[in-house]
């Protein structure tokens, strides 16, 4: 049961990372681009952390 929960969290962070990367590419404002980049980095680190625990 715990593995299923961890896999769900892992997939959530992977999808959020991809979503923020796409928003970052389409963004025209440098301030928003930086904000999306920071969010993508956060979700990538959480996905790596969860991936190592699975």
PDBQT receptor file of N, H, CA, C and O in Angstrom, charges set to zero:
ATOM      1  N   UNK A   1       0.822  -1.194   0.000  1.00  0.00    +0.000 N 
ATOM      2  CA  UNK A   1       0.000   0.000   0.000  1.00  0.00    +0.000 C 
ATOM      3  C   UNK A   1       0.861   1.251   0.000  1.00  0.00    +0.000 C 
ATOM      4  O   UNK A   1       0.552   2.225  -0.686  1.00  0.00    +0.000 OA
ATOM      5  N   UNK A   2       1.945   1.223   0.772  1.00  0.00    +0.000 N 
ATOM      6  H   UNK A   2       2.196   0.432   1.330  1.00  0.00    +0.000 HD
ATOM      7  CA  UNK A   2       2.837   2.373   0.833  1.00  0.00    +0.000 C 
ATOM      8  C   UNK A   2       3.514   2.616  -0.515  1.00  0.00    +0.000 C 
ATOM      9  O   UNK A   2       3.688   3.761  -0.933  1.00  0.00    +0.000 OA
ATOM     10  N   UNK A   3       3.893   1.528  -1.192  1.00  0.00    +0.000 N 
ATOM     11  H   UNK A   3       3.751   0.598  -0.853  1.00  0.00    +0.000 HD
ATOM     12  CA  UNK A   3       4.531   1.669  -2.509  1.00  0.00    +0.000 C 
ATOM     13  C   UNK A   3       3.596   2.325  -3.510  1.00  0.00    +0.000 C 
ATOM     14  O   UNK A   3       4.026   3.147  -4.319  1.00  0.00    +0.000 OA
ATOM     15  N   UNK A   4       2.330   1.967  -3.460  1.00  0.00    +0.000 N 
ATOM     16  H   UNK A   4       1.981   1.300  -2.803  1.00  0.00    +0.000 HD
ATOM     17  CA  UNK A   4       1.352   2.563  -4.360  1.00  0.00    +0.000 C 
ATOM     18  C   UNK A   4       1.225   4.061  -4.106  1.00  0.00    +0.000 C 
ATOM     19  O   UNK A   4       1.145   4.852  -5.046  1.00  0.00    +0.000 OA
ATOM     20  N   UNK A   5       1.206   4.442  -2.848  1.00  0.00    +0.000 N 
ATOM     21  H   UNK A   5       1.271   3.800  -2.084  1.00  0.00    +0.000 HD
ATOM     22  CA  UNK A   5       1.126   5.857  -2.474  1.00  0.00    +0.000 C 
ATOM     23  C   UNK A   5       2.373   6.613  -2.950  1.00  0.00    +0.000 C 
ATOM     24  O   UNK A   5       2.268   7.721  -3.477  1.00  0.00    +0.000 OA
ATOM     25  N   UNK A   6       3.554   6.007  -2.761  1.00  0.00    +0.000 N 
ATOM     26  H   UNK A   6       3.639   5.108  -2.332  1.00  0.00    +0.000 HD
ATOM     27  CA  UNK A   6       4.790   6.643  -3.193  1.00  0.00    +0.000 C 
ATOM     28  C   UNK A   6       4.837   6.784  -4.715  1.00  0.00    +0.000 C 
ATOM     29  O   UNK A   6       5.311   7.797  -5.229  1.00  0.00    +0.000 OA
ATOM     30  N   UNK A   7       4.349   5.774  -5.434  1.00  0.00    +0.000 N 
ATOM     31  H   UNK A   7       3.964   4.951  -5.016  1.00  0.00    +0.000 HD
ATOM     32  CA  UNK A   7       4.316   5.856  -6.898  1.00  0.00    +0.000 C 
ATOM     33  C   UNK A   7       3.383   6.968  -7.363  1.00  0.00    +0.000 C 
ATOM     34  O   UNK A   7       3.671   7.660  -8.340  1.00  0.00    +0.000 OA
ATOM     35  N   UNK A   8       2.261   7.135  -6.657  1.00  0.00    +0.000 N 
ATOM     36  H   UNK A   8       2.027   6.573  -5.863  1.00  0.00    +0.000 HD
ATOM     37  CA  UNK A   8       1.337   8.218  -6.987  1.00  0.00    +0.000 C 
ATOM     38  C   UNK A   8       1.970   9.576  -6.786  1.00  0.00    +0.000 C 
ATOM     39  O   UNK A   8       1.839  10.463  -7.630  1.00  0.00    +0.000 OA
ATOM     40  N   UNK A   9       2.659   9.740  -5.666  1.00  0.00    +0.000 N 
ATOM     41  H   UNK A   9       2.765   9.020  -4.981  1.00  0.00    +0.000 HD
ATOM     42  CA  UNK A   9       3.337  11.006  -5.402  1.00  0.00    +0.000 C 
ATOM     43  C   UNK A   9       4.447  11.254  -6.428  1.00  0.00    +0.000 C 
ATOM     44  O   UNK A   9       4.649  12.380  -6.884  1.00  0.00    +0.000 OA
ATOM     45  N   UNK A  10       5.163  10.176  -6.783  1.00  0.00    +0.000 N 
ATOM     46  H   UNK A  10       4.999   9.261  -6.413  1.00  0.00    +0.000 HD
ATOM     47  CA  UNK A  10       6.231  10.279  -7.770  1.00  0.00    +0.000 C 
ATOM     48  C   UNK A  10       5.671  10.772  -9.111  1.00  0.00    +0.000 C 
ATOM     49  O   UNK A  10       6.211  11.697  -9.717  1.00  0.00    +0.000 OA
ATOM     50  N   UNK A  11       4.591  10.144  -9.558  1.00  0.00    +0.000 N 
ATOM     51  H   UNK A  11       4.152   9.392  -9.065  1.00  0.00    +0.000 HD
ATOM     52  CA  UNK A  11       3.987  10.536 -10.839  1.00  0.00    +0.000 C 
ATOM     53  C   UNK A  11       3.466  11.969 -10.799  1.00  0.00    +0.000 C 
ATOM     54  O   UNK A  11       3.570  12.697 -11.787  1.00  0.00    +0.000 OA
ATOM     55  N   UNK A  12       2.906  12.375  -9.662  1.00  0.00    +0.000 N 
ATOM     56  H   UNK A  12       2.822  11.783  -8.860  1.00  0.00    +0.000 HD
ATOM     57  CA  UNK A  12       2.432  13.759  -9.513  1.00  0.00    +0.000 C 
ATOM     58  C   UNK A  12       3.583  14.742  -9.716  1.00  0.00    +0.000 C 
ATOM     59  O   UNK A  12       3.438  15.724 -10.444  1.00  0.00    +0.000 OA
ATOM     60  N   UNK A  13       4.715  14.487  -9.081  1.00  0.00    +0.000 N 
ATOM     61  H   UNK A  13       4.832  13.690  -8.490  1.00  0.00    +0.000 HD
ATOM     62  CA  UNK A  13       5.845  15.410  -9.187  1.00  0.00    +0.000 C 
ATOM     63  C   UNK A  13       6.460  15.392 -10.588  1.00  0.00    +0.000 C 
ATOM     64  O   UNK A  13       6.922  16.425 -11.072  1.00  0.00    +0.000 OA
ATOM     65  N   UNK A  14       6.468  14.244 -11.233  1.00  0.00    +0.000 N 
ATOM     66  H   UNK A  14       6.093  13.405 -10.840  1.00  0.00    +0.000 HD
ATOM     67  CA  UNK A  14       6.979  14.173 -12.610  1.00  0.00    +0.000 C 
ATOM     68  C   UNK A  14       6.083  14.999 -13.541  1.00  0.00    +0.000 C 
ATOM     69  O   UNK A  14       6.575  15.762 -14.372  1.00  0.00    +0.000 OA
ATOM     70  N   UNK A  15       4.770  14.838 -13.391  1.00  0.00    +0.000 N 
ATOM     71  H   UNK A  15       4.371  14.219 -12.715  1.00  0.00    +0.000 HD
ATOM     72  CA  UNK A  15       3.840  15.596 -14.235  1.00  0.00    +0.000 C 
ATOM     73  C   UNK A  15       3.928  17.098 -13.964  1.00  0.00    +0.000 C 
ATOM     74  O   UNK A  15       3.885  17.899 -14.897  1.00  0.00    +0.000 OA
ATOM     75  N   UNK A  16       4.051  17.480 -12.703  1.00  0.00    +0.000 N 
ATOM     76  H   UNK A  16       4.086  16.830 -11.945  1.00  0.00    +0.000 HD
ATOM     77  CA  UNK A  16       4.164  18.895 -12.371  1.00  0.00    +0.000 C 
ATOM     78  C   UNK A  16       5.467  19.490 -12.919  1.00  0.00    +0.000 C 
ATOM     79  O   UNK A  16       5.490  20.638 -13.362  1.00  0.00    +0.000 OA
ATOM     80  N   UNK A  17       6.551  18.704 -12.886  1.00  0.00    +0.000 N 
ATOM     81  H   UNK A  17       6.532  17.772 -12.526  1.00  0.00    +0.000 HD
ATOM     82  CA  UNK A  17       7.824  19.174 -13.441  1.00  0.00    +0.000 C 
ATOM     83  C   UNK A  17       7.684  19.436 -14.932  1.00  0.00    +0.000 C 
ATOM     84  O   UNK A  17       8.119  20.474 -15.431  1.00  0.00    +0.000 OA
ATOM     85  N   UNK A  18       7.076  18.490 -15.643  1.00  0.00    +0.000 N 
ATOM     86  H   UNK A  18       6.722  17.647 -15.237  1.00  0.00    +0.000 HD
ATOM     87  CA  UNK A  18       6.886  18.650 -17.088  1.00  0.00    +0.000 C 
ATOM     88  C   UNK A  18       5.978  19.838 -17.402  1.00  0.00    +0.000 C 
ATOM     89  O   UNK A  18       6.231  20.601 -18.335  1.00  0.00    +0.000 OA
ATOM     90  N   UNK A  19       4.926  19.980 -16.613  1.00  0.00    +0.000 N 
ATOM     91  H   UNK A  19       4.720  19.360 -15.855  1.00  0.00    +0.000 HD
ATOM     92  CA  UNK A  19       3.989  21.085 -16.813  1.00  0.00    +0.000 C 
ATOM     93  C   UNK A  19       4.697  22.432 -16.630  1.00  0.00    +0.000 C 
ATOM     94  O   UNK A  19       4.527  23.339 -17.445  1.00  0.00    +0.000 OA
ATOM     95  N   UNK A  20       5.479  22.560 -15.576  1.00  0.00    +0.000 N 
ATOM     96  H   UNK A  20       5.617  21.823 -14.914  1.00  0.00    +0.000 HD
ATOM     97  CA  UNK A  20       6.181  23.815 -15.323  1.00  0.00    +0.000 C 
ATOM     98  C   UNK A  20       7.250  24.083 -16.373  1.00  0.00    +0.000 C 
ATOM     99  O   UNK A  20       7.500  25.239 -16.712  1.00  0.00    +0.000 OA
ATOM    100  N   UNK A  21       7.884  23.037 -16.894  1.00  0.00    +0.000 N 
ATOM    101  H   UNK A  21       7.681  22.098 -16.618  1.00  0.00    +0.000 HD
ATOM    102  CA  UNK A  21       8.868  23.229 -17.961  1.00  0.00    +0.000 C 
ATOM    103  C   UNK A  21       8.193  23.735 -19.232  1.00  0.00    +0.000 C 
ATOM    104  O   UNK A  21       8.735  24.598 -19.922  1.00  0.00    +0.000 OA
ATOM    105  N   UNK A  22       7.011  23.201 -19.545  1.00  0.00    +0.000 N 
ATOM    106  H   UNK A  22       6.571  22.500 -18.984  1.00  0.00    +0.000 HD
ATOM    107  CA  UNK A  22       6.280  23.676 -20.719  1.00  0.00    +0.000 C 
ATOM    108  C   UNK A  22       5.834  25.131 -20.542  1.00  0.00    +0.000 C 
ATOM    109  O   UNK A  22       5.930  25.930 -21.473  1.00  0.00    +0.000 OA
ATOM    110  N   UNK A  23       5.354  25.463 -19.366  1.00  0.00    +0.000 N 
ATOM    111  H   UNK A  23       5.275  24.814 -18.610  1.00  0.00    +0.000 HD
ATOM    112  CA  UNK A  23       4.961  26.849 -19.099  1.00  0.00    +0.000 C 
ATOM    113  C   UNK A  23       6.160  27.781 -19.196  1.00  0.00    +0.000 C 
ATOM    114  O   UNK A  23       6.044  28.907 -19.679  1.00  0.00    +0.000 OA
ATOM    115  N   UNK A  24       7.299  27.308 -18.738  1.00  0.00    +0.000 N 
ATOM    116  H   UNK A  24       7.393  26.393 -18.346  1.00  0.00    +0.000 HD
ATOM    117  CA  UNK A  24       8.524  28.111 -18.786  1.00  0.00    +0.000 C 
ATOM    118  C   UNK A  24       8.931  28.395 -20.229  1.00  0.00    +0.000 C 
ATOM    119  O   UNK A  24       9.379  29.499 -20.539  1.00  0.00    +0.000 OA
ATOM    120  N   UNK A  25       8.782  27.420 -21.102  1.00  0.00    +0.000 N 
ATOM    121  H   UNK A  25       8.418  26.523 -20.850  1.00  0.00    +0.000 HD
ATOM    122  CA  UNK A  25       9.153  27.606 -22.503  1.00  0.00    +0.000 C 
ATOM    123  C   UNK A  25       8.228  28.594 -23.204  1.00  0.00    +0.000 C 
ATOM    124  O   UNK A  25       8.673  29.358 -24.061  1.00  0.00    +0.000 OA
ATOM    125  N   UNK A  26       6.949  28.585 -22.849  1.00  0.00    +0.000 N 
ATOM    126  H   UNK A  26       6.588  27.965 -22.153  1.00  0.00    +0.000 HD
ATOM    127  CA  UNK A  26       5.976  29.440 -23.517  1.00  0.00    +0.000 C 
ATOM    128  C   UNK A  26       5.874  30.832 -22.923  1.00  0.00    +0.000 C 
ATOM    129  O   UNK A  26       5.220  31.705 -23.494  1.00  0.00    +0.000 OA
ATOM    130  N   UNK A  27       6.508  31.046 -21.790  1.00  0.00    +0.000 N 
ATOM    131  H   UNK A  27       7.039  30.337 -21.326  1.00  0.00    +0.000 HD
ATOM    132  CA  UNK A  27       6.362  32.304 -21.067  1.00  0.00    +0.000 C 
ATOM    133  C   UNK A  27       7.187  33.414 -21.728  1.00  0.00    +0.000 C 
ATOM    134  O   UNK A  27       8.309  33.180 -22.176  1.00  0.00    +0.000 OA
ATOM    135  N   UNK A  28       6.627  34.605 -21.782  1.00  0.00    +0.000 N 
ATOM    136  H   UNK A  28       5.715  34.795 -21.418  1.00  0.00    +0.000 HD
ATOM    137  CA  UNK A  28       7.333  35.752 -22.339  1.00  0.00    +0.000 C 
ATOM    138  C   UNK A  28       8.003  36.594 -21.269  1.00  0.00    +0.000 C 
ATOM    139  O   UNK A  28       9.027  37.227 -21.529  1.00  0.00    +0.000 OA
ATOM    140  N   UNK A  29       7.448  36.611 -20.085  1.00  0.00    +0.000 N 
ATOM    141  H   UNK A  29       6.617  36.097 -19.873  1.00  0.00    +0.000 HD
ATOM    142  CA  UNK A  29       7.956  37.422 -18.984  1.00  0.00    +0.000 C 
ATOM    143  C   UNK A  29       9.100  36.678 -18.278  1.00  0.00    +0.000 C 
ATOM    144  O   UNK A  29       8.945  35.522 -17.885  1.00  0.00    +0.000 OA
ATOM    145  N   UNK A  30      10.239  37.346 -18.123  1.00  0.00    +0.000 N 
ATOM    146  H   UNK A  30      10.365  38.286 -18.442  1.00  0.00    +0.000 HD
ATOM    147  CA  UNK A  30      11.393  36.722 -17.486  1.00  0.00    +0.000 C 
ATOM    148  C   UNK A  30      11.124  36.376 -16.028  1.00  0.00    +0.000 C 
ATOM    149  O   UNK A  30      11.618  35.364 -15.530  1.00  0.00    +0.000 OA
ATOM    150  N   UNK A  31      10.348  37.203 -15.344  1.00  0.00    +0.000 N 
ATOM    151  H   UNK A  31       9.946  38.024 -15.749  1.00  0.00    +0.000 HD
ATOM    152  CA  UNK A  31      10.041  36.951 -13.935  1.00  0.00    +0.000 C 
ATOM    153  C   UNK A  31       9.231  35.661 -13.775  1.00  0.00    +0.000 C 
ATOM    154  O   UNK A  31       9.518  34.843 -12.901  1.00  0.00    +0.000 OA
ATOM    155  N   UNK A  32       8.222  35.491 -14.625  1.00  0.00    +0.000 N 
ATOM    156  H   UNK A  32       7.989  36.156 -15.335  1.00  0.00    +0.000 HD
ATOM    157  CA  UNK A  32       7.424  34.263 -14.573  1.00  0.00    +0.000 C 
ATOM    158  C   UNK A  32       8.230  33.055 -15.017  1.00  0.00    +0.000 C 
ATOM    159  O   UNK A  32       8.065  31.963 -14.472  1.00  0.00    +0.000 OA
ATOM    160  N   UNK A  33       9.100  33.240 -16.001  1.00  0.00    +0.000 N 
ATOM    161  H   UNK A  33       9.234  34.126 -16.443  1.00  0.00    +0.000 HD
ATOM    162  CA  UNK A  33       9.940  32.139 -16.487  1.00  0.00    +0.000 C 
ATOM    163  C   UNK A  33      10.822  31.619 -15.351  1.00  0.00    +0.000 C 
ATOM    164  O   UNK A  33      10.989  30.411 -15.186  1.00  0.00    +0.000 OA
ATOM    165  N   UNK A  34      11.384  32.543 -14.571  1.00  0.00    +0.000 N 
ATOM    166  H   UNK A  34      11.248  33.525 -14.704  1.00  0.00    +0.000 HD
ATOM    167  CA  UNK A  34      12.211  32.146 -13.445  1.00  0.00    +0.000 C 
ATOM    168  C   UNK A  34      11.385  31.430 -12.381  1.00  0.00    +0.000 C 
ATOM    169  O   UNK A  34      11.847  30.457 -11.784  1.00  0.00    +0.000 OA
ATOM    170  N   UNK A  35      10.174  31.903 -12.146  1.00  0.00    +0.000 N 
ATOM    171  H   UNK A  35       9.799  32.693 -12.631  1.00  0.00    +0.000 HD
ATOM    172  CA  UNK A  35       9.283  31.276 -11.167  1.00  0.00    +0.000 C 
ATOM    173  C   UNK A  35       8.958  29.832 -11.578  1.00  0.00    +0.000 C 
ATOM    174  O   UNK A  35       8.985  28.929 -10.743  1.00  0.00    +0.000 OA
ATOM    175  N   UNK A  36       8.653  29.619 -12.861  1.00  0.00    +0.000 N 
ATOM    176  H   UNK A  36       8.631  30.353 -13.539  1.00  0.00    +0.000 HD
ATOM    177  CA  UNK A  36       8.357  28.273 -13.343  1.00  0.00    +0.000 C 
ATOM    178  C   UNK A  36       9.595  27.378 -13.297  1.00  0.00    +0.000 C 
ATOM    179  O   UNK A  36       9.491  26.177 -13.050  1.00  0.00    +0.000 OA
ATOM    180  N   UNK A  37      10.762  27.968 -13.535  1.00  0.00    +0.000 N 
ATOM    181  H   UNK A  37      10.847  28.944 -13.736  1.00  0.00    +0.000 HD
ATOM    182  CA  UNK A  37      12.002  27.197 -13.483  1.00  0.00    +0.000 C 
ATOM    183  C   UNK A  37      12.263  26.708 -12.065  1.00  0.00    +0.000 C 
ATOM    184  O   UNK A  37      12.665  25.560 -11.870  1.00  0.00    +0.000 OA
ATOM    185  N   UNK A  38      12.041  27.560 -11.082  1.00  0.00    +0.000 N 
ATOM    186  H   UNK A  38      11.714  28.492 -11.241  1.00  0.00    +0.000 HD
ATOM    187  CA  UNK A  38      12.232  27.181  -9.677  1.00  0.00    +0.000 C 
ATOM    188  C   UNK A  38      11.261  26.072  -9.296  1.00  0.00    +0.000 C 
ATOM    189  O   UNK A  38      11.640  25.121  -8.612  1.00  0.00    +0.000 OA
ATOM    190  N   UNK A  39      10.012  26.190  -9.734  1.00  0.00    +0.000 N 
ATOM    191  H   UNK A  39       9.704  26.962 -10.290  1.00  0.00    +0.000 HD
ATOM    192  CA  UNK A  39       9.023  25.151  -9.434  1.00  0.00    +0.000 C 
ATOM    193  C   UNK A  39       9.409  23.830 -10.095  1.00  0.00    +0.000 C 
ATOM    194  O   UNK A  39       9.252  22.771  -9.488  1.00  0.00    +0.000 OA
ATOM    195  N   UNK A  40       9.907  23.876 -11.319  1.00  0.00    +0.000 N 
ATOM    196  H   UNK A  40      10.034  24.736 -11.812  1.00  0.00    +0.000 HD
ATOM    197  CA  UNK A  40      10.312  22.657 -12.020  1.00  0.00    +0.000 C 
ATOM    198  C   UNK A  40      11.487  21.987 -11.306  1.00  0.00    +0.000 C 
ATOM    199  O   UNK A  40      11.539  20.762 -11.200  1.00  0.00    +0.000 OA
ATOM    200  N   UNK A  41      12.418  22.789 -10.822  1.00  0.00    +0.000 N 
ATOM    201  H   UNK A  41      12.376  23.784 -10.908  1.00  0.00    +0.000 HD
ATOM    202  CA  UNK A  41      13.565  22.239 -10.095  1.00  0.00    +0.000 C 
ATOM    203  C   UNK A  41      13.103  21.572  -8.801  1.00  0.00    +0.000 C 
ATOM    204  O   UNK A  41      13.599  20.507  -8.437  1.00  0.00    +0.000 OA
ATOM    205  N   UNK A  42      12.155  22.198  -8.109  1.00  0.00    +0.000 N 
ATOM    206  H   UNK A  42      11.752  23.064  -8.405  1.00  0.00    +0.000 HD
ATOM    207  CA  UNK A  42      11.620  21.619  -6.877  1.00  0.00    +0.000 C 
ATOM    208  C   UNK A  42      10.965  20.268  -7.158  1.00  0.00    +0.000 C 
ATOM    209  O   UNK A  42      11.233  19.289  -6.461  1.00  0.00    +0.000 OA
ATOM    210  N   UNK A  43      10.108  20.214  -8.178  1.00  0.00    +0.000 N 
ATOM    211  H   UNK A  43       9.890  21.009  -8.744  1.00  0.00    +0.000 HD
ATOM    212  CA  UNK A  43       9.404  18.971  -8.481  1.00  0.00    +0.000 C 
ATOM    213  C   UNK A  43      10.369  17.896  -8.981  1.00  0.00    +0.000 C 
ATOM    214  O   UNK A  43      10.161  16.710  -8.725  1.00  0.00    +0.000 OA
ATOM    215  N   UNK A  44      11.416  18.299  -9.686  1.00  0.00    +0.000 N 
ATOM    216  H   UNK A  44      11.585  19.263  -9.894  1.00  0.00    +0.000 HD
ATOM    217  CA  UNK A  44      12.412  17.319 -10.128  1.00  0.00    +0.000 C 
ATOM    218  C   UNK A  44      13.123  16.708  -8.922  1.00  0.00    +0.000 C 
ATOM    219  O   UNK A  44      13.337  15.496  -8.878  1.00  0.00    +0.000 OA
ATOM    220  N   UNK A  45      13.491  17.539  -7.942  1.00  0.00    +0.000 N 
ATOM    221  H   UNK A  45      13.317  18.524  -7.978  1.00  0.00    +0.000 HD
ATOM    222  CA  UNK A  45      14.186  17.015  -6.770  1.00  0.00    +0.000 C 
ATOM    223  C   UNK A  45      13.280  16.096  -5.954  1.00  0.00    +0.000 C 
ATOM    224  O   UNK A  45      13.746  15.088  -5.422  1.00  0.00    +0.000 OA
ATOM    225  N   UNK A  46      11.995  16.428  -5.849  1.00  0.00    +0.000 N 
ATOM    226  H   UNK A  46      11.617  17.247  -6.281  1.00  0.00    +0.000 HD
ATOM    227  CA  UNK A  46      11.069  15.569  -5.117  1.00  0.00    +0.000 C 
ATOM    228  C   UNK A  46      10.860  14.246  -5.862  1.00  0.00    +0.000 C 
ATOM    229  O   UNK A  46      10.755  13.191  -5.235  1.00  0.00    +0.000 OA
ATOM    230  N   UNK A  47      10.798  14.300  -7.188  1.00  0.00    +0.000 N 
ATOM    231  H   UNK A  47      10.883  15.157  -7.697  1.00  0.00    +0.000 HD
ATOM    232  CA  UNK A  47      10.637  13.072  -7.976  1.00  0.00    +0.000 C 
ATOM    233  C   UNK A  47      11.854  12.169  -7.823  1.00  0.00    +0.000 C 
ATOM    234  O   UNK A  47      11.710  10.951  -7.716  1.00  0.00    +0.000 OA
ATOM    235  N   UNK A  48      13.039  12.748  -7.811  1.00  0.00    +0.000 N 
ATOM    236  H   UNK A  48      13.156  13.737  -7.897  1.00  0.00    +0.000 HD
ATOM    237  CA  UNK A  48      14.263  11.941  -7.635  1.00  0.00    +0.000 C 
ATOM    238  C   UNK A  48      14.273  11.323  -6.242  1.00  0.00    +0.000 C 
ATOM    239  O   UNK A  48      14.622  10.155  -6.073  1.00  0.00    +0.000 OA
ATOM    240  N   UNK A  49      13.887  12.117  -5.247  1.00  0.00    +0.000 N 
ATOM    241  H   UNK A  49      13.603  13.066  -5.384  1.00  0.00    +0.000 HD
ATOM    242  CA  UNK A  49      13.843  11.609  -3.871  1.00  0.00    +0.000 C 
ATOM    243  C   UNK A  49      12.852  10.450  -3.743  1.00  0.00    +0.000 C 
ATOM    244  O   UNK A  49      13.168   9.424  -3.141  1.00  0.00    +0.000 OA
ATOM    245  N   UNK A  50      11.674  10.613  -4.300  1.00  0.00    +0.000 N 
ATOM    246  H   UNK A  50      11.417  11.446  -4.789  1.00  0.00    +0.000 HD
ATOM    247  CA  UNK A  50      10.657   9.560  -4.224  1.00  0.00    +0.000 C 
ATOM    248  C   UNK A  50      11.036   8.355  -5.061  1.00  0.00    +0.000 C 
ATOM    249  O   UNK A  50      10.757   7.216  -4.687  1.00  0.00    +0.000 OA
ATOM    250  N   UNK A  51      11.677   8.608  -6.201  1.00  0.00    +0.000 N 
ATOM    251  H   UNK A  51      11.904   9.534  -6.505  1.00  0.00    +0.000 HD
ATOM    252  CA  UNK A  51      12.099   7.513  -7.066  1.00  0.00    +0.000 C 
ATOM    253  C   UNK A  51      13.132   6.618  -6.392  1.00  0.00    +0.000 C 
ATOM    254  O   UNK A  51      13.168   5.412  -6.634  1.00  0.00    +0.000 OA
ATOM    255  N   UNK A  52      13.957   7.201  -5.561  1.00  0.00    +0.000 N 
ATOM    256  H   UNK A  52      13.929   8.181  -5.365  1.00  0.00    +0.000 HD
ATOM    257  CA  UNK A  52      14.963   6.395  -4.865  1.00  0.00    +0.000 C 
ATOM    258  C   UNK A  52      14.335   5.575  -3.733  1.00  0.00    +0.000 C 
ATOM    259  O   UNK A  52      14.899   4.562  -3.319  1.00  0.00    +0.000 OA
ATOM    260  N   UNK A  53      13.182   6.002  -3.234  1.00  0.00    +0.000 N 
ATOM    261  H   UNK A  53      12.724   6.825  -3.571  1.00  0.00    +0.000 HD
ATOM    262  CA  UNK A  53      12.516   5.288  -2.144  1.00  0.00    +0.000 C 
ATOM    263  C   UNK A  53      11.609   4.158  -2.651  1.00  0.00    +0.000 C 
ATOM    264  O   UNK A  53      11.219   3.278  -1.885  1.00  0.00    +0.000 OA
ATOM    265  N   UNK A  54      11.283   4.191  -3.934  1.00  0.00    +0.000 N 
ATOM    266  H   UNK A  54      11.600   4.906  -4.556  1.00  0.00    +0.000 HD
ATOM    267  CA  UNK A  54      10.385   3.153  -4.488  1.00  0.00    +0.000 C 
ATOM    268  C   UNK A  54      11.142   1.867  -4.702  1.00  0.00    +0.000 C 
ATOM    269  O   UNK A  54      10.565   0.880  -5.159  1.00  0.00    +0.000 OA
TER     270      UNK A  54
